[in-house]
Amino acid sequence: MAQTSVNFRIDEELKRNMEEVCGKMGMNLTTAITIFFTKVTQERRIPFEITAEPDPFYSESNIRYLEKKMEDYKAGRLKLAEHDLIEE
């Protein structure tokens, strides 16, 4: 199998920590990255879950609040007032 080099930038401390963990598992960083690439290629997915905290704007409670405000607006029960713009 032909070999090729891949260059990328990564945080120095993260690299050191990863090398240390890989060493404890009896492999080097190249082997770990090769395993990752192989797994992604075979499964056609990232082999672990990547998540972020959901946007609070779309939380159930906020959606209910906005729906209630829209209902009040359509029924003429919502008092609207002009205000100055807030600059950050």
N, C-alpha and C positions, 0 to 999 in steps of 0.2 A: 504494500500500500504506500503510495506517495505521501510524503509529509509536506506540510506548509506551515509557515509562521503566521500568527495573528498578533497584531499589536493593538493594545487599548490602554487607556489611562484609568487608574483606580487609586483610591485613597491609600496612601502608604501604610497607615496603621491597619486598615482593613486587610490589605494584602498580607502583612505580617501575621495578623491573627488567623487568617485563612490558612496560611502555610503551616502555622503551629497546629491547628486542628487537623489538617490533612496529614501532617507528620504523625500525629497520635493514632491516626487510622491506617498508617503504613503506606501512605501514598504522597505524591508531590502535587503541586498546584496544577501542573499539566494534566496529570491523570484525572484529577477532580473535574477540570473543565472538559476533558474528553468525555467523561461519564455524563456530565450535564448535556453536552451537545448530542451525544448518542441517544440519551433518553428523550430529549425534545424531538429529535428526528424520528425516532420510532413511534412515539405517542402522539406527535403532531400537537403538542401542548406544552406549556410550562409545567414541570412535574411537581409543583407545589402551588398552594393558593396565594394569590396576591390580592390584598384588600386594602381599602382605605376607609376611614370613618365616613359614614354617609353625610351628605350635605344636610345640615339641620333645617334648611329651607323646605326640604321635601319630607320632613318628618310627618307622621300621621297627625300629631297635635297641631302643627302649623297649617297643614292642609285643611283640617277641620276649621281652624280659626279663619283662614282666608275664605273658605266656602261660606261661613256664617257672615263675614263682612260683606261678601258679594250679595248674599241673600238680603241683608239689611239695606245695602245700596239700592238694589233693584226695587225693594219695597218702599224706598224713600225714608227709611228709618236711620240712615247713617248721616251724621253731621259731617260735612266736609268744610275745611277751612284752608285758606292759603297760608303758606309759611315761607320764610326766607330759606334759601338754599344753605346747606351746611357744607362748608369747604373743609377738606381734610388737609 
